[in-house]
């Protein structure tokens, strides 16, 4: 079993088991490979043919997203980034424009810690590639120069469907919340097919709809140090769970691991926080907030969560300490021996 498959199997701890006396609901499962991960669908209460058609429609949407939202392969986003670098305006389609607008809003809400304008920094670190970066570390002078240029989402000007940047160093990379946007749209597509109960698991990031029969969906929060889970969470109607972590994509040099989550303030990979998990009914917001809270770290995550309207949040640091707000702590059931230490914040 591959690591990704093992992760999906463990994280999809969706307590779908029904009691012996309960009449089972029809269930359809299907898996796609997209966005560099396995995306597993569990759809309940509808016939298999309709479920297959719905997943096929989502797959077609995903393929277009993968092409036109990709930060370093030919598509609409790379064309927009080229226009920024050359000082040109660009007409943007309704397929991409909402991401640009939402990215600007989330940037402001997060006090700039969620900053999709730093695609150039992500590229310098080697994360604009299908394979993990190897070899020597990047040119730190180039990193410092780009940080000084200060690309932000406020540099991106949207006028109708025309987009431009007043800062040529802006390069958009929607990896920090694109999965959330994609799963939100996927859920809307499933509803078009009359589906009311489903869960989509994209490498441990989960969107839910309805319930698992006569009980809510129950999901696992991935353990940041292995392929198991640190805790399980019972989800409310249409809630989503997103985790941002430095345990999957990273580069290693002389025994030091450099995470793919970059702090826009200094251009350096995030340290100290291993993962951040957020529950929210908007997957894109949850995805972006988990990224911003990872950047904020133990000292500021609570302020950022509150600013972004998050009510349920949990962080794990490199020592295994878990930071959570009381509402989130009440929602989770930790695995035996976890957490090593629990630090509760003020209510959000």
DRENKEZA-847072 format. One record per residue (C-alpha): residue number from 0; x, y, z. Coordinates in steps of 0.25 Angstrom, whole numbers. Example, Ala and Ser with C-alpha at 12.3 -4.5 7.8 and 13.67 -1.06 7.14 Angstrom:
<vopas>
 resi     u     v     w
    0    49   -18    31
    1    55    -4    29
</vopas>
This chain:
<vopas>
 resi     u     v     w
    0     0     0     0
    1     6    13    -4
    2     7    24     7
    3    -3    33     0
    4   -13    21     0
    5   -10    18    14
    6   -12    32    18
    7   -25    32    11
    8   -29    19    18
    9   -25    24    32
   10   -31    38    31
   11   -44    34    25
   12   -47    28    38
   13   -61    31    35
   14   -69    23    45
   15   -78    18    34
   16   -81     5    42
   17   -95     3    45
   18  -101    -6    56
   19  -106   -20    53
   20  -121   -16    54
   21  -120    -4    45
   22  -124    -4    31
   23  -111     0    23
   24  -112    12    13
   25  -108    10    -1
   26   -93    15    -2
   27   -84    17   -14
   28   -69    19   -13
   29   -60    24   -24
   30   -46    30   -24
   31   -39    40   -33
   32   -25    44   -34
   33   -23    59   -36
   34   -16    71   -30
   35    -5    61   -27
   36   -13    53   -17
   37   -24    43   -16
   38   -38    48   -15
   39   -48    39    -9
   40   -63    40   -11
   41   -73    33    -1
   42   -87    36    -6
   43   -99    31     1
   44  -114    29    -1
   45  -114    30   -17
   46  -113    20   -28
   47   -99    16   -33
   48  -102    21   -47
   49  -105    35   -42
   50   -93    35   -33
   51   -84    31   -44
   52   -89    42   -53
   53   -87    52   -42
   54   -73    48   -39
   55   -70    48   -54
   56   -75    62   -55
   57   -67    66   -43
   58   -55    59   -49
   59   -57    68   -62
   60   -57    80   -53
   61   -45    76   -46
   62   -37    74   -59
   63   -40    88   -63
   64   -36    93   -49
   65   -23    85   -50
   66   -20    92   -63
   67   -24   106   -61
   68   -21   108   -47
   69    -7   102   -47
   70     4   111   -43
   71    15   106   -52
   72     9    98   -63
   73     3   104   -76
   74   -11   110   -73
   75   -19   122   -69
   76   -12   125   -56
   77     2   124   -62
   78    -3   133   -73
   79    -8   143   -63
   80     5   142   -55
   81    13   145   -68
   82     4   158   -71
   83     8   162   -57
   84    23   161   -59
   85    22   168   -72
   86    13   179   -66
   87     1   176   -75
   88   -14   175   -72
   89   -21   162   -74
   90   -35   158   -77
   91   -39   147   -67
   92   -50   136   -69
   93   -61   134   -58
   94   -54   121   -55
   95   -42   128   -49
   96   -47   141   -45
   97   -54   137   -33
   98   -41   131   -27
   99   -34   144   -29
  100   -45   152   -22
  101   -46   142   -11
  102   -30   142    -9
  103   -30   157    -8
  104   -41   156     3
  105   -34   145    11
  106   -21   152    10
  107   -27   164    17
  108   -34   155    27
  109   -22   148    31
  110   -13   161    33
  111    -5   157    21
  112    -1   143    26
  113    -9   136    15
  114    -2   142     3
  115    -4   135   -10
  116     4   146   -17
  117    17   140   -12
  118    18   129   -23
  119    32   134   -27
  120    37   130   -13
  121    30   117   -14
  122    37   115   -27
  123    51   119   -22
  124    50   109   -11
  125    47    98   -22
  126    33    95   -19
  127    28    98   -33
  128    31    84   -37
  129    24    71   -37
  130    36    64   -30
  131    41    69   -16
  132    53    78   -17
  133    67    73   -15
  134    81    78   -14
  135    87    91    -9
  136    78   101    -2
  137    73   113   -11
  138    80   126   -13
  139    76   134     0
  140    80   147    -6
  141    69   145   -17
  142    59   141    -5
  143    63   154     2
  144    61   162   -11
  145    48   157   -13
  146    43   159     1
  147    48   173     0
  148    39   175   -13
  149    28   171    -4
  150    18   164   -14
  151     4   164    -7
  152   -11   162   -12
  153   -13   177   -10
  154    -4   179   -22
  155   -14   172   -30
  156   -25   181   -36
  157   -38   175   -41
  158   -47   184   -50
  159   -58   175   -55
  160   -52   164   -62
  161   -39   171   -65
  162   -27   168   -55
  163   -14   175   -53
  164    -3   176   -43
  165     4   189   -39
  166    16   180   -34
  167    23   172   -45
  168    28   162   -34
  169    14   157   -31
  170    13   143   -36
  171     0   136   -31
  172     0   122   -25
  173   -13   117   -20
  174    -8   104   -14
  175   -11   110     0
  176   -26   109    -2
  177   -29   103   -16
  178   -32    90   -11
  179   -43    96    -2
  180   -49   104   -14
  181   -49    91   -22
  182   -56    83   -12
  183   -66    94    -9
  184   -69    94   -24
  185   -70    79   -24
  186   -80    78   -13
  187   -89    88   -21
  188   -87    79   -33
  189   -92    67   -25
  190  -104    74   -21
  191  -108    77   -35
  192  -109    62   -36
  193  -119    61   -24
  194  -108    56   -15
  195  -110    60     0
  196  -101    51     7
  197   -86    50     3
  198   -72    53     8
  199   -60    56    -1
  200   -46    53     5
  201   -34    59    -2
  202   -22    54     5
  203   -28    57    18
  204   -35    70    15
  205   -50    67    16
  206   -63    73    11
  207   -76    67    17
  208   -90    68    13
  209  -102    62    21
  210   -99    50    29
  211   -94    36    29
  212  -108    29    31
  213  -114    32    44
  214  -102    38    50
  215   -92    49    47
  216   -79    47    39
  217   -67    44    48
  218   -53    47    43
  219   -39    47    47
  220   -29    58    49
  221   -16    53    43
  222    -4    51    53
  223     7    60    48
  224    18    50    51
  225    13    37    45
  226     2    32    36
  227    -8    30    47
  228   -18    40    54
  229   -16    48    66
  230   -31    50    69
  231   -45    48    63
  232   -56    58    61
  233   -71    57    59
  234   -75    66    49
  235   -87    75    49
  236   -96    77    36
  237   -88    81    24
  238   -75    84    32
  239   -62    83    26
  240   -48    79    33
  241   -35    84    27
  242   -21    82    32
  243    -9    90    27
  244     5    83    31
  245    19    82    28
  246    20    67    28
  247    17    64    13
  248    24    74     4
  249    38    79     9
  250    52    79     5
  251    63    73    14
  252    77    78    14
  253    88    74    24
  254    77    67    33
  255    69    80    34
  256    55    79    28
  257    50    92    21
  258    34    92    19
  259    27    96     7
  260    19   106    15
  261    26   120    14
  262    25   131    23
  263    23   143    14
  264    29   153    24
  265    43   147    23
  266    42   137    11
  267    46   125    20
  268    39   112    22
  269    30   111    35
  270    36   104    47
  271    31   101    61
  272    17    98    56
  273    16    84    50
  274     1    85    46
  275   -12    93    48
  276   -26    88    47
  277   -38    96    45
  278   -53    93    44
  279   -62   102    36
  280   -74   101    27
  281   -66   108    15
  282   -55    99    11
  283   -47   110     4
  284   -47   118    17
  285   -43   106    25
  286   -32   103    16
  287   -26   117    16
  288   -28   119    31
  289   -20   106    34
  290    -9   112    25
  291    -9   126    32
  292   -10   120    46
  293     3   111    42
  294    10   124    39
  295     5   131    51
  296    10   120    60
  297     7   118    75
  298     8   133    78
  299    -2   138    68
  300   -11   127    63
  301   -22   131    72
  302   -23   145    67
  303   -22   140    53
  304   -33   130    55
  305   -42   140    61
  306   -40   150    50
  307   -43   140    39
  308   -56   136    46
  309   -51   122    51
  310   -58   115    63
  311   -51   102    63
  312   -36   101    62
  313   -25    92    67
  314   -10    93    65
  315     2    83    67
  316    16    88    70
  317    29    81    67
  318    29    76    82
  319    15    69    81
  320     8    80    89
  321    -6    83    84
  322   -12    97    84
  323   -27    98    83
  324   -38   107    86
  325   -48   101    96
  326   -59    99    86
  327   -50    90    77
  328   -44    83    90
  329   -59    79    93
  330   -61    74    79
  331   -49    64    78
  332   -46    51    84
  333   -31    49    85
  334   -25    35    82
  335   -18    28    94
  336    -6    36    99
  337    -9    48    91
  338    -7    60    93
  339     6    60   100
  340     2    74   105
  341   -11    82   103
  342   -11    97   103
  343   -25   103   103
  344   -27   117    98
  345   -38   127   101
  346   -51   125    93
  347   -51   129    79
</vopas>
